[in-house]
Amino acid sequence: MTPPAAGPGGTVSGGTATAVDWAALTVTDVADWLGAVSLVAGALLSLAAAVGVLRFPDTLSRMHAATKPQVLGVLLLLLGLVLRLRTLSDLGMVALVGVFQLATAPVAAQMIGRAAYRTGRFDPGLLDADELADR
Amino acid sequence: MTFLLGLMIAGLLSVAALLALVRLYRGPSLLDRVVAADMLLATMVGAVGAEAALNRHASTLPVLVVLALLGFVGSVSLVRFAVREQS
């Protein structure tokens, strides 16, 4: 029959072509690959945030681009760092950096947004709603 | 694979830092420059972290903590200064 004849040749060529030996794949390899993927994703998000900061038209939009994608990018880079280091004490310090990012970025963005609104550095045509218009 | 990964991440983060520097140079007001400087510092945090991840050492982790706090203090104080000066 044809399936047994094609089977061994197919598995041998497939095994050498893809070079993934599923039996020898350890947790360490998986963590390394996941860490590499999250490092690249974090760098891509940082680049997207930088493009937004350069291209967006007014200060409020730029503040948005510098806050949300940038924090997610840094968190993904820190996740990749943890996945590649894999020690508990380093995890604590990296988590501290992540918590600082998450706690300080909204405060800084709120202060920048308030200052931008009060000094008129925004385009009213780009706003959907202006809750501070009558104050 | 580590070399290729390092090359890719270095390229992406360098372009990101360059774009932030262009906005830092152009920025019409002080607030745009604060946003761009914040962005540049966050990119630097990412770059230091990625370097530690690629070479698998933890000696630059305290630098990450200091950078994360320094950016916040710097941007907040600059924004306070900007508002007080313009009002």
Backbone of each chain as ProteinMPNN parsed JSONL, in Angstrom:
{"seq_chain_A": "MTPPAAGPGGTVSGGTATAVDWAALTVTDVADWLGAVSLVAGALLSLAAAVGVLRFPDTLSRMHAATKPQVLGVLLLLLGLVLRLRTLSDLGMVALVGVFQLATAPVAAQMIGRAAYRTGRFDPGLLDADELADR", "coords_chain_A": {"N_chain_A": [[0.83, -1.206, 0.0], [0.292, 2.291, -0.449], [0.468, 4.333, 1.674], [2.221, 3.3, 3.873], [4.589, 3.13, 2.399], [5.117, 5.745, 1.624], [5.199, 6.901, 4.104], [7.596, 6.57, 5.918], [9.572, 7.907, 4.382], [8.432, 10.43, 4.207], [8.272, 11.264, 6.898], [10.957, 11.315, 7.6], [12.11, 13.21, 5.843], [10.515, 15.359, 6.511], [11.168, 15.683, 9.201], [13.848, 16.509, 9.082], [13.582, 18.809, 7.61], [11.922, 20.672, 8.994], [13.187, 20.735, 11.438], [12.337, 20.553, 14.066], [12.297, 18.814, 16.879], [9.996, 17.243, 18.536], [9.993, 15.598, 20.76], [12.328, 16.158, 22.146], [11.937, 18.697, 23.005], [12.209, 21.016, 25.495], [11.086, 22.614, 28.572], [12.713, 24.777, 28.921], [13.517, 25.458, 26.299], [11.067, 26.211, 25.212], [10.464, 28.414, 26.83], [12.56, 30.083, 26.089], [11.952, 30.574, 23.376], [9.405, 31.768, 23.589], [10.166, 34.0, 25.055], [11.818, 35.26, 23.159], [9.944, 35.86, 21.181], [8.259, 37.636, 22.583], [10.077, 39.65, 23.131], [10.63, 40.659, 20.539], [8.045, 41.493, 19.858], [7.614, 43.479, 21.771], [9.588, 45.332, 21.018], [8.606, 46.011, 18.512], [6.191, 47.253, 19.254], [7.221, 49.449, 20.633], [8.408, 50.771, 18.503], [6.106, 51.362, 17.013], [4.851, 53.138, 18.772], [6.721, 55.202, 18.701], [6.521, 56.022, 16.032], [3.918, 56.987, 16.156], [4.265, 59.129, 17.972], [5.825, 60.766, 16.411], [4.213, 61.294, 14.152], [1.589, 62.045, 14.833], [-0.935, 64.649, 15.055], [-1.406, 66.633, 17.172], [-0.64, 67.7, 20.598], [-2.124, 66.211, 22.486], [-2.826, 63.821, 21.121], [-0.27, 62.847, 20.645], [0.575, 62.438, 23.253], [-1.116, 60.349, 23.941], [-0.14, 58.336, 22.207], [2.432, 58.055, 23.21], [1.972, 56.985, 25.657], [0.164, 54.641, 25.87], [0.787, 52.435, 23.858], [3.506, 52.427, 24.325], [3.909, 51.719, 27.028], [2.852, 49.13, 26.997], [4.663, 47.967, 25.235], [7.08, 48.148, 26.695], [6.372, 46.524, 28.842], [6.097, 44.063, 27.529], [8.727, 43.668, 26.685], [9.937, 43.409, 29.187], [8.678, 41.081, 30.014], [9.773, 39.27, 28.183], [12.406, 39.439, 29.08], [12.178, 38.29, 31.67], [11.367, 35.723, 30.931], [13.652, 34.779, 29.738], [15.632, 34.99, 31.681], [14.739, 33.611, 34.029], [14.917, 33.382, 36.914], [14.028, 33.678, 40.363], [14.597, 35.919, 41.998], [15.325, 37.873, 40.154], [12.935, 38.089, 38.85], [11.374, 39.417, 40.774], [12.557, 41.994, 40.81], [12.216, 42.852, 38.167], [9.442, 42.809, 38.032], [8.963, 44.9, 39.757], [9.886, 47.067, 38.215], [7.971, 46.934, 36.16], [5.612, 47.483, 37.604], [6.178, 50.079, 38.426], [6.183, 51.351, 35.911], [3.481, 50.972, 35.168], [2.222, 52.394, 37.196], [3.216, 55.016, 37.094], [3.028, 55.995, 34.459], [0.235, 56.637, 33.771], [-0.163, 58.817, 35.538], [1.746, 60.734, 34.748], [0.865, 61.084, 32.114], [-1.676, 62.119, 32.558], [-1.055, 64.56, 33.772], [0.377, 65.793, 31.718], [-1.634, 65.917, 29.78], [-3.515, 67.595, 31.034], [-2.032, 69.969, 31.286], [-1.597, 70.459, 28.582], [-4.206, 70.908, 27.709], [-4.918, 73.182, 29.207], [-3.14, 75.111, 28.295], [-3.936, 75.29, 25.737], [-2.895, 73.65, 23.739], [-4.057, 71.918, 21.7], [-6.111, 70.39, 19.129], [-9.273, 71.419, 18.541], [-10.996, 70.325, 16.65], [-10.38, 67.662, 16.531], [-11.443, 66.455, 18.723], [-13.862, 64.279, 20.146], [-15.677, 64.76, 22.236], [-15.876, 67.461, 24.466], [-15.538, 67.768, 27.605], [-14.73, 69.735, 29.315], [-15.421, 72.156, 28.333], [-17.233, 74.109, 29.237], [-16.148, 75.16, 31.525]], "CA_chain_A": [[0.0, 0.0, 0.0], [1.113, 3.499, -0.599], [0.79, 5.134, 2.872], [3.445, 2.906, 4.555], [5.77, 3.415, 1.583], [5.402, 7.179, 1.651], [5.284, 7.331, 5.477], [8.941, 6.777, 6.466], [10.286, 8.964, 3.657], [7.831, 11.713, 4.555], [8.638, 11.678, 8.252], [12.399, 11.62, 7.672], [12.398, 14.49, 5.19], [9.853, 16.399, 7.286], [11.922, 15.912, 10.43], [15.058, 17.288, 8.822], [13.28, 20.114, 7.015], [11.428, 21.625, 9.977], [14.21, 20.767, 12.489], [11.73, 20.624, 15.398], [12.164, 17.476, 17.473], [9.031, 17.533, 19.595], [10.285, 14.822, 21.961], [13.446, 16.768, 22.869], [11.614, 20.094, 23.314], [12.081, 21.157, 26.94], [10.474, 23.853, 29.051], [13.695, 25.834, 28.706], [13.438, 25.902, 24.905], [9.793, 26.923, 25.02], [10.587, 29.727, 27.477], [13.445, 30.9, 25.261], [11.249, 31.019, 22.171], [8.372, 32.735, 23.988], [10.866, 35.231, 25.405], [12.251, 35.922, 21.927], [8.758, 36.419, 20.515], [7.772, 38.824, 23.29], [11.059, 40.731, 22.946], [10.406, 41.281, 19.229], [6.759, 42.189, 19.887], [7.795, 44.708, 22.539], [10.343, 46.291, 20.208], [7.698, 46.501, 17.472], [5.253, 48.208, 19.854], [7.968, 50.679, 20.889], [8.54, 51.465, 17.219], [4.798, 51.916, 16.666], [4.642, 54.316, 19.617], [7.584, 56.284, 18.22], [5.905, 56.536, 14.807], [2.782, 57.793, 16.577], [4.748, 60.385, 18.553], [6.338, 61.632, 15.348], [3.278, 61.589, 13.082], [0.277, 62.532, 15.249], [-0.973, 66.088, 14.777], [-1.343, 67.585, 18.281], [0.009, 67.184, 21.801], [-2.933, 65.19, 23.16], [-2.667, 62.558, 20.399], [1.096, 62.362, 20.875], [0.62, 61.911, 24.619], [-1.76, 59.027, 23.885], [0.762, 57.369, 21.573], [3.607, 57.822, 24.044], [1.606, 56.334, 26.913], [-0.416, 53.29, 25.856], [1.607, 51.394, 23.202], [4.854, 52.399, 24.88], [3.891, 50.931, 28.268], [2.674, 47.721, 26.632], [5.92, 47.506, 24.659], [8.055, 47.942, 27.772], [5.957, 45.343, 29.612], [6.427, 42.864, 26.746], [10.186, 43.488, 26.752], [10.248, 42.898, 30.525], [8.229, 39.68, 30.027], [10.816, 38.513, 27.5], [13.567, 39.387, 29.981], [11.904, 37.303, 32.721], [11.322, 34.387, 30.338], [14.996, 34.322, 29.396], [16.492, 34.894, 32.877], [14.157, 32.477, 34.751], [15.253, 33.243, 38.335], [12.961, 34.293, 41.137], [14.982, 37.246, 42.502], [15.231, 38.793, 39.024], [11.5, 38.303, 38.592], [10.906, 40.447, 41.683], [13.016, 43.325, 40.409], [11.575, 43.21, 36.9], [8.049, 43.132, 38.349], [8.989, 46.249, 40.33], [9.965, 48.008, 37.088], [6.674, 46.929, 35.491], [4.634, 48.181, 38.446], [6.493, 51.507, 38.328], [5.686, 51.835, 34.624], [2.015, 51.019, 35.179], [1.733, 53.381, 38.153], [3.654, 56.377, 36.804], [2.655, 56.465, 33.121], [-1.032, 57.374, 33.762], [-0.048, 60.095, 36.253], [2.458, 61.667, 33.877], [0.012, 61.394, 30.958], [-2.757, 62.999, 32.997], [-0.52, 65.91, 33.991], [0.688, 66.377, 30.407], [-2.882, 66.24, 29.116], [-4.106, 68.764, 31.674], [-1.251, 71.14, 30.902], [-1.831, 70.734, 27.162], [-5.54, 71.502, 27.559], [-4.983, 74.535, 29.784], [-2.385, 76.048, 27.475], [-4.513, 75.328, 24.402], [-2.088, 72.946, 22.747], [-4.786, 70.795, 21.111], [-6.944, 70.741, 17.994], [-10.656, 71.127, 18.951], [-11.677, 69.531, 15.637], [-10.065, 66.24, 16.692], [-12.066, 65.922, 19.924], [-15.246, 63.831, 20.026], [-16.449, 65.477, 23.237], [-15.031, 68.321, 25.299], [-16.284, 67.897, 28.854], [-14.253, 70.894, 30.067], [-15.614, 73.349, 27.511], [-18.002, 75.139, 29.925], [-15.545, 75.5, 32.817]], "C_chain_A": [[0.863, 1.253, 0.0], [1.401, 4.251, 0.707], [2.014, 4.636, 3.648], [4.705, 3.221, 3.754], [6.128, 4.895, 1.658], [5.653, 7.659, 3.084], [6.706, 7.571, 5.972], [9.701, 7.895, 5.752], [9.761, 10.329, 4.052], [8.247, 12.179, 5.934], [10.11, 12.061, 8.334], [12.682, 12.988, 7.047], [11.74, 15.623, 5.981], [10.627, 16.725, 8.562], [13.172, 16.744, 10.192], [14.718, 18.685, 8.313], [12.833, 21.108, 8.09], [12.383, 21.772, 11.163], [13.6, 20.982, 13.867], [11.532, 19.203, 15.892], [11.276, 17.612, 18.701], [9.329, 16.758, 20.866], [11.363, 15.49, 22.802], [13.166, 18.206, 23.277], [11.392, 20.232, 24.823], [11.396, 22.471, 27.29], [11.414, 25.033, 28.807], [13.624, 26.376, 27.284], [12.178, 26.717, 24.665], [9.878, 28.314, 25.632], [11.486, 30.643, 26.658], [12.717, 31.45, 24.041], [10.168, 32.033, 22.509], [9.008, 34.075, 24.36], [11.317, 35.988, 24.176], [11.082, 36.576, 21.223], [8.287, 37.673, 21.236], [8.781, 39.968, 23.222], [10.83, 41.446, 21.614], [9.095, 42.055, 19.216], [6.872, 43.499, 20.663], [8.556, 45.757, 21.759], [9.469, 46.858, 19.105], [6.71, 47.514, 18.036], [5.949, 49.52, 20.186], [8.121, 51.483, 19.607], [7.215, 52.098, 16.8], [4.503, 53.168, 17.485], [5.486, 55.485, 19.125], [7.043, 56.876, 16.93], [4.715, 57.418, 15.151], [3.213, 59.137, 17.143], [5.237, 61.32, 17.458], [5.217, 62.127, 14.435], [1.969, 62.224, 13.549], [0.26, 64.051, 15.285], [-0.861, 66.998, 15.994], [-0.842, 66.892, 19.549], [-0.783, 66.083, 22.481], [-2.79, 63.84, 22.463], [-1.281, 61.976, 20.629], [1.229, 61.784, 22.273], [-0.016, 60.533, 24.681], [-0.811, 57.981, 23.305], [1.952, 57.057, 22.462], [3.26, 57.081, 25.322], [1.194, 54.884, 26.721], [0.442, 52.263, 25.134], [2.996, 51.286, 23.817], [4.898, 51.559, 26.153], [3.735, 49.453, 27.954], [3.964, 47.154, 26.035], [6.965, 47.233, 25.726], [7.685, 46.713, 28.593], [6.275, 44.058, 28.855], [7.929, 42.597, 26.758], [10.595, 42.928, 28.108], [9.815, 41.44, 30.657], [9.256, 38.786, 29.324], [12.059, 38.368, 28.356], [13.38, 38.331, 31.06], [11.941, 35.888, 32.143], [12.707, 33.876, 29.969], [15.901, 34.205, 30.612], [16.07, 33.714, 33.756], [14.711, 32.291, 36.163], [14.293, 34.107, 39.139], [13.327, 35.703, 41.601], [14.928, 38.279, 41.375], [13.784, 39.094, 38.683], [10.948, 39.402, 39.489], [11.3, 41.835, 41.224], [12.365, 43.781, 39.113], [10.1, 43.545, 37.117], [7.955, 44.519, 38.968], [9.036, 47.303, 39.219], [8.617, 48.093, 36.372], [5.619, 47.675, 36.283], [4.899, 49.685, 38.423], [5.965, 52.084, 37.024], [4.17, 52.002, 34.668], [1.489, 52.094, 36.111], [2.076, 54.798, 37.727], [3.194, 56.885, 35.445], [1.289, 57.165, 33.107], [-0.936, 58.727, 34.454], [0.637, 61.13, 35.369], [1.591, 62.062, 32.689], [-1.117, 62.324, 31.355], [-2.256, 64.424, 33.191], [-0.195, 66.582, 32.666], [-0.59, 66.781, 29.683], [-3.539, 67.474, 29.705], [-3.364, 70.041, 31.28], [-1.483, 71.488, 29.439], [-3.195, 71.378, 26.96], [-5.545, 72.941, 28.052], [-4.208, 75.541, 28.964], [-2.866, 76.044, 26.03], [-3.719, 74.619, 23.333], [-2.851, 71.741, 22.213], [-5.672, 71.327, 19.988], [-8.392, 70.406, 18.341], [-11.398, 70.276, 17.924], [-11.44, 68.043, 15.788], [-10.754, 65.627, 17.898], [-13.488, 65.458, 19.621], [-16.142, 64.601, 20.988], [-15.47, 66.274, 24.089], [-15.786, 68.602, 26.594], [-15.874, 69.137, 29.632], [-14.573, 72.201, 29.364], [-16.304, 74.465, 28.284], [-17.399, 75.49, 31.279], [-14.488, 76.566, 32.647]], "O_chain_A": [[2.023, 1.235, 0.41], [2.506, 4.776, 0.847], [2.813, 5.473, 4.068], [5.751, 3.535, 4.32], [7.303, 5.253, 1.747], [6.257, 8.714, 3.274], [7.008, 8.681, 6.412], [10.372, 8.714, 6.379], [10.53, 11.276, 4.215], [8.545, 13.358, 6.127], [10.478, 13.002, 9.037], [13.387, 13.815, 7.624], [12.31, 16.706, 6.116], [10.732, 17.885, 8.958], [13.518, 17.593, 11.014], [15.465, 19.634, 8.549], [13.297, 22.248, 8.111], [12.395, 22.812, 11.822], [14.257, 21.53, 14.752], [10.688, 18.473, 15.374], [11.726, 18.036, 19.765], [8.961, 17.204, 21.952], [11.33, 15.408, 24.03], [14.04, 18.875, 23.829], [10.472, 19.62, 25.366], [11.159, 23.32, 26.431], [10.969, 26.145, 28.522], [13.664, 27.588, 27.071], [12.204, 27.761, 24.014], [9.42, 29.286, 25.032], [11.217, 31.838, 26.542], [12.841, 32.628, 23.708], [10.016, 33.039, 21.815], [8.481, 35.14, 24.036], [11.219, 37.214, 24.13], [11.191, 37.697, 20.727], [7.95, 38.668, 20.593], [8.389, 41.134, 23.251], [10.834, 42.675, 21.554], [9.02, 43.141, 18.641], [6.296, 44.511, 20.264], [8.223, 46.941, 21.818], [9.563, 48.044, 18.785], [6.414, 48.518, 17.389], [5.355, 50.589, 20.044], [7.986, 52.707, 19.605], [7.187, 53.221, 16.296], [3.968, 54.145, 16.962], [5.029, 56.628, 19.129], [7.091, 58.091, 16.739], [4.51, 58.463, 14.534], [2.609, 60.165, 16.84], [5.081, 62.536, 17.565], [5.263, 63.271, 13.984], [1.294, 62.879, 12.754], [1.291, 64.684, 15.514], [-0.264, 68.067, 15.875], [-0.646, 65.677, 19.577], [-0.204, 65.128, 22.998], [-2.648, 62.817, 23.132], [-1.126, 60.765, 20.788], [1.903, 60.774, 22.475], [0.473, 59.648, 25.382], [-0.69, 56.878, 23.838], [2.436, 55.925, 22.476], [4.156, 56.593, 26.01], [1.784, 53.986, 27.321], [0.809, 51.268, 25.759], [3.596, 50.212, 23.838], [5.825, 50.771, 26.339], [4.397, 48.612, 28.561], [4.32, 46.004, 26.293], [7.657, 46.216, 25.679], [8.558, 45.945, 28.996], [6.68, 43.068, 29.463], [8.36, 41.446, 26.832], [11.484, 42.08, 28.192], [10.484, 40.648, 31.322], [9.572, 37.695, 29.797], [12.696, 37.314, 28.367], [14.298, 37.561, 31.345], [12.47, 34.968, 32.766], [12.917, 32.665, 29.894], [16.843, 33.412, 30.6], [16.906, 32.915, 34.18], [14.953, 31.158, 36.577], [13.808, 35.132, 38.661], [12.475, 36.591, 41.602], [14.535, 39.424, 41.599], [13.446, 40.207, 38.28], [10.152, 40.228, 39.043], [10.481, 42.755, 41.242], [12.004, 44.949, 38.968], [9.563, 44.448, 36.474], [6.983, 45.238, 38.736], [8.321, 48.304, 39.272], [8.167, 49.182, 36.017], [4.82, 48.416, 35.712], [3.959, 50.48, 38.404], [5.373, 53.163, 37.01], [3.638, 53.035, 34.26], [0.424, 52.657, 35.859], [1.29, 55.711, 37.979], [2.987, 58.087, 35.283], [1.177, 58.216, 32.477], [-1.56, 59.691, 34.008], [0.171, 62.264, 35.252], [1.572, 63.227, 32.291], [-1.486, 63.217, 30.593], [-2.935, 65.383, 32.825], [-0.445, 67.774, 32.486], [-0.648, 67.836, 29.051], [-4.062, 68.312, 28.97], [-3.982, 71.063, 30.98], [-1.56, 72.664, 29.082], [-3.339, 72.285, 26.141], [-6.106, 73.822, 27.401], [-4.573, 76.717, 28.932], [-2.278, 76.715, 25.182], [-3.843, 74.937, 22.15], [-2.329, 70.627, 22.27], [-5.949, 72.523, 19.898], [-8.731, 69.226, 18.433], [-12.34, 69.57, 18.285], [-12.195, 67.235, 15.246], [-10.676, 64.415, 18.098], [-14.235, 66.148, 18.927], [-17.229, 65.043, 20.616], [-14.371, 65.809, 24.392], [-16.57, 69.547, 26.676], [-16.602, 69.557, 30.532], [-14.057, 73.25, 29.749], [-16.024, 75.64, 28.047], [-18.09, 76.074, 32.113], [-13.868, 76.983, 33.626]]}, "seq_chain_B": "MTFLLGLMIAGLLSVAALLALVRLYRGPSLLDRVVAADMLLATMVGAVGAEAALNRHASTLPVLVVLALLGFVGSVSLVRFAVREQS", "coords_chain_B": {"N_chain_B": [[20.881, 32.293, 16.458], [20.493, 33.977, 18.631], [22.097, 36.107, 17.889], [20.815, 37.037, 15.581], [18.356, 37.756, 16.678], [19.185, 39.787, 18.438], [20.123, 41.632, 16.594], [17.782, 42.307, 15.241], [16.151, 43.399, 17.31], [17.787, 45.499, 18.137], [17.808, 47.068, 15.824], [15.061, 47.786, 15.568], [14.58, 49.178, 18.012], [16.459, 51.207, 17.782], [15.531, 52.69, 15.577], [13.123, 53.519, 16.691], [14.045, 55.15, 18.812], [15.318, 57.083, 17.304], [13.19, 58.275, 15.907], [11.809, 59.369, 18.084], [13.732, 61.2, 18.863], [13.696, 62.934, 16.683], [11.164, 64.07, 17.023], [11.657, 65.277, 19.457], [13.441, 67.228, 18.692], [11.944, 68.728, 16.868], [9.467, 69.364, 18.102], [6.82, 71.552, 18.702], [6.074, 72.79, 21.131], [6.995, 72.985, 24.652], [5.714, 70.888, 25.912], [5.391, 68.887, 23.969], [8.03, 68.203, 23.704], [8.545, 67.174, 26.213], [6.907, 64.899, 26.14], [8.207, 63.502, 24.09], [10.723, 63.123, 25.254], [10.073, 61.515, 27.405], [9.201, 59.282, 26.03], [11.595, 58.588, 24.761], [13.118, 57.853, 26.973], [11.646, 55.658, 27.892], [12.044, 53.942, 25.737], [14.728, 53.56, 26.12], [14.738, 52.177, 28.555], [13.546, 49.83, 27.63], [15.581, 49.017, 25.858], [17.816, 48.565, 27.516], [16.77, 46.509, 29.079], [16.317, 44.576, 27.072], [18.919, 44.076, 26.263], [19.968, 42.923, 28.592], [18.38, 40.661, 28.579], [19.186, 39.34, 26.256], [21.91, 38.759, 26.668], [21.68, 37.34, 28.956], [22.19, 38.263, 31.659], [21.884, 39.743, 34.937], [22.793, 42.125, 35.881], [22.201, 44.722, 35.201], [19.71, 45.304, 36.113], [19.038, 46.983, 38.42], [19.566, 49.464, 37.232], [17.443, 49.649, 35.478], [15.281, 49.97, 37.266], [15.911, 52.477, 38.39], [15.865, 54.109, 36.097], [13.164, 53.887, 35.359], [11.891, 55.221, 37.449], [13.091, 57.727, 37.324], [12.326, 58.873, 34.889], [9.62, 59.418, 35.317], [9.682, 61.31, 37.467], [11.138, 63.358, 36.226], [9.507, 64.117, 33.978], [7.12, 64.911, 35.209], [7.941, 67.056, 36.859], [8.892, 68.817, 34.918], [6.542, 69.368, 33.51], [4.995, 70.671, 35.462], [6.569, 72.948, 35.757], [6.336, 74.019, 33.181], [3.597, 74.688, 32.998], [3.384, 76.578, 35.027], [5.022, 78.545, 34.062], [3.794, 79.41, 31.706], [1.299, 80.34, 32.448]], "CA_chain_B": [[19.557, 32.845, 16.68], [20.6, 35.119, 19.542], [22.661, 37.238, 17.149], [19.764, 37.574, 14.704], [17.382, 38.413, 17.558], [19.774, 41.035, 18.895], [20.182, 42.565, 15.464], [16.422, 42.771, 14.959], [15.684, 44.274, 18.396], [18.588, 46.723, 18.109], [17.326, 47.89, 14.721], [13.733, 48.34, 15.876], [14.651, 50.168, 19.087], [17.212, 52.371, 17.313], [14.634, 53.519, 14.767], [12.166, 54.145, 17.614], [14.719, 56.246, 19.512], [15.592, 58.139, 16.328], [11.94, 59.003, 15.668], [11.554, 60.179, 19.279], [14.675, 62.325, 18.837], [13.215, 63.905, 15.692], [10.079, 64.827, 17.654], [12.28, 66.102, 20.499], [14.062, 68.372, 18.029], [10.949, 69.542, 16.193], [8.311, 69.652, 18.948], [6.539, 72.988, 18.734], [6.02, 73.348, 22.487], [7.75, 72.239, 25.663], [4.989, 69.657, 26.262], [5.751, 67.874, 22.979], [9.394, 67.737, 23.997], [8.447, 66.306, 27.4], [6.371, 63.614, 25.67], [9.24, 62.806, 23.318], [11.792, 62.694, 26.16], [9.514, 60.378, 28.135], [9.225, 58.182, 25.055], [12.995, 58.198, 24.567], [13.563, 57.15, 28.18], [11.002, 54.339, 27.913], [12.772, 53.131, 24.759], [16.009, 53.191, 26.737], [14.431, 51.099, 29.506], [13.38, 48.627, 26.828], [16.852, 48.592, 25.273], [18.65, 47.982, 28.578], [16.164, 45.224, 29.412], [16.539, 43.616, 25.989], [20.335, 43.68, 26.302], [20.119, 41.967, 29.696], [17.726, 39.403, 28.2], [19.941, 38.634, 25.216], [23.154, 38.232, 27.233], [21.318, 36.563, 30.146], [22.772, 38.708, 32.916], [20.927, 40.543, 35.705], [23.532, 43.177, 36.578], [21.681, 46.048, 34.875], [18.316, 45.452, 36.561], [18.854, 48.213, 39.207], [19.517, 50.604, 36.317], [16.066, 49.702, 34.971], [14.413, 50.551, 38.301], [16.214, 53.905, 38.511], [15.385, 54.791, 34.886], [11.707, 53.939, 35.372], [11.461, 56.27, 38.385], [13.661, 59.01, 36.918], [11.502, 59.432, 33.818], [8.396, 59.952, 35.912], [9.991, 62.536, 38.209], [11.551, 64.385, 35.278], [8.422, 64.654, 33.152], [6.144, 65.606, 36.055], [8.454, 68.36, 37.286], [8.953, 69.702, 33.751], [5.187, 69.818, 33.176], [4.64, 71.693, 36.46], [7.33, 74.148, 35.401], [5.799, 74.584, 31.941], [2.306, 75.316, 33.267], [3.572, 77.775, 35.852], [5.662, 79.59, 33.279], [2.943, 79.95, 30.66], [0.054, 80.92, 32.949]], "C_chain_B": [[19.621, 34.061, 17.6], [21.133, 36.344, 18.821], [21.601, 37.898, 16.277], [18.729, 38.345, 15.52], [17.912, 39.761, 18.031], [19.811, 42.081, 17.81], [18.804, 43.179, 15.201], [15.962, 43.778, 16.023], [16.461, 45.58, 18.399], [18.123, 47.643, 16.99], [16.008, 48.569, 15.05], [13.83, 49.45, 16.915], [15.447, 51.393, 18.664], [16.34, 53.285, 16.47], [13.629, 54.236, 15.663], [12.81, 55.33, 18.324], [15.0, 57.403, 18.566], [14.341, 58.972, 16.054], [11.597, 59.887, 16.864], [12.493, 61.387, 19.314], [14.249, 63.384, 17.826], [12.086, 64.746, 16.291], [10.629, 65.743, 18.754], [12.899, 67.349, 19.894], [13.009, 69.313, 17.46], [9.958, 70.183, 17.149], [7.988, 71.111, 19.11], [6.555, 73.549, 20.149], [6.856, 72.495, 23.43], [7.066, 70.907, 25.988], [5.299, 68.545, 25.268], [7.14, 67.323, 23.256], [9.394, 66.848, 25.234], [7.937, 64.922, 27.0], [7.46, 62.821, 24.949], [10.367, 62.318, 24.225], [11.345, 61.501, 26.995], [9.583, 59.111, 27.285], [10.642, 57.653, 24.855], [13.503, 57.408, 25.771], [12.933, 55.765, 28.273], [11.661, 53.401, 26.902], [14.103, 52.663, 25.331], [15.826, 52.082, 27.773], [14.282, 49.776, 28.75], [14.697, 48.112, 26.275], [17.757, 47.954, 26.324], [18.115, 46.608, 28.978], [16.411, 44.179, 28.342], [17.996, 43.157, 25.961], [20.579, 42.669, 27.422], [19.499, 40.628, 29.34], [18.575, 38.629, 27.202], [21.22, 38.033, 25.773], [22.932, 37.466, 28.524], [22.111, 36.984, 31.384], [21.788, 39.649, 33.597], [21.605, 41.739, 36.36], [22.995, 44.567, 36.255], [20.239, 46.236, 35.33], [18.108, 46.656, 37.483], [18.816, 49.467, 38.353], [18.106, 50.777, 35.762], [15.143, 50.356, 35.985], [14.638, 52.058, 38.385], [15.689, 54.669, 37.304], [13.869, 54.94, 34.91], [11.214, 55.023, 36.318], [11.901, 57.652, 37.92], [12.811, 59.674, 35.833], [10.247, 60.074, 34.358], [8.665, 61.28, 36.608], [10.344, 63.668, 37.248], [10.386, 64.975, 34.517], [7.415, 65.414, 34.004], [6.665, 66.979, 36.467], [8.544, 69.321, 36.106], [7.572, 70.227, 33.391], [4.711, 70.862, 34.169], [5.303, 73.017, 36.107], [6.724, 74.822, 34.181], [4.489, 75.306, 32.205], [2.494, 76.608, 34.046], [4.169, 78.904, 35.03], [4.688, 80.229, 32.295], [1.681, 80.593, 31.189], [0.325, 82.224, 33.682]], "O_chain_B": [[18.912, 35.046, 17.396], [20.705, 37.468, 19.08], [21.485, 39.122, 16.225], [18.282, 39.424, 15.13], [17.187, 40.756, 18.031], [19.566, 43.262, 18.055], [18.67, 44.381, 14.972], [15.456, 44.853, 15.702], [15.891, 46.646, 18.63], [18.048, 48.858, 17.174], [15.848, 49.771, 14.841], [13.252, 50.523, 16.745], [15.164, 52.501, 19.121], [16.389, 54.506, 16.617], [13.312, 55.405, 15.44], [12.201, 56.394, 18.431], [14.933, 58.566, 18.963], [14.403, 60.199, 15.976], [11.148, 61.02, 16.691], [12.098, 62.47, 19.745], [14.412, 64.58, 18.064], [12.04, 65.962, 16.107], [10.127, 66.849, 18.956], [12.885, 68.413, 20.513], [13.144, 70.534, 17.546], [9.641, 71.368, 17.042], [8.821, 71.86, 19.62], [7.006, 74.676, 20.354], [7.356, 71.433, 23.061], [7.732, 69.92, 26.299], [5.455, 67.389, 25.661], [7.399, 66.134, 23.07], [10.151, 65.88, 25.304], [8.459, 63.903, 27.453], [7.615, 61.62, 25.169], [10.912, 61.235, 24.009], [12.129, 60.591, 27.263], [9.963, 58.036, 27.749], [10.867, 56.445, 24.788], [14.224, 56.421, 25.619], [13.59, 54.807, 28.681], [11.822, 52.21, 27.169], [14.553, 51.546, 25.077], [16.643, 51.165, 27.865], [14.812, 48.744, 29.164], [14.916, 46.902, 26.225], [18.39, 46.931, 26.066], [18.88, 45.668, 29.19], [16.685, 43.021, 28.657], [18.28, 41.994, 25.673], [21.299, 41.687, 27.239], [20.007, 39.578, 29.735], [18.677, 37.405, 27.287], [21.588, 36.918, 25.403], [23.891, 36.988, 29.13], [22.649, 36.127, 32.085], [20.96, 40.278, 32.938], [21.057, 42.316, 37.3], [23.306, 45.515, 36.976], [19.606, 47.228, 34.97], [17.079, 47.319, 37.356], [18.125, 50.429, 38.689], [17.629, 51.899, 35.593], [14.317, 51.195, 35.627], [13.681, 52.83, 38.444], [15.129, 55.755, 37.454], [13.339, 55.984, 34.532], [10.219, 55.685, 36.024], [11.178, 58.632, 38.096], [12.603, 60.887, 35.853], [9.85, 61.151, 33.912], [7.963, 62.263, 36.371], [9.903, 64.803, 37.43], [10.27, 66.196, 34.411], [6.906, 66.451, 33.579], [5.922, 67.96, 36.431], [8.301, 70.516, 36.269], [7.429, 71.39, 33.012], [4.084, 71.844, 33.773], [4.672, 74.073, 36.153], [6.605, 76.046, 34.139], [4.277, 76.409, 31.701], [1.843, 77.614, 33.761], [3.87, 80.076, 35.26], [4.735, 81.438, 32.067], [1.031, 81.335, 30.453], [-0.607, 82.859, 34.175]]}, "name": "protein", "num_of_chains": 2, "seq": "MTPPAAGPGGTVSGGTATAVDWAALTVTDVADWLGAVSLVAGALLSLAAAVGVLRFPDTLSRMHAATKPQVLGVLLLLLGLVLRLRTLSDLGMVALVGVFQLATAPVAAQMIGRAAYRTGRFDPGLLDADELADRMTFLLGLMIAGLLSVAALLALVRLYRGPSLLDRVVAADMLLATMVGAVGAEAALNRHASTLPVLVVLALLGFVGSVSLVRFAVREQS"}
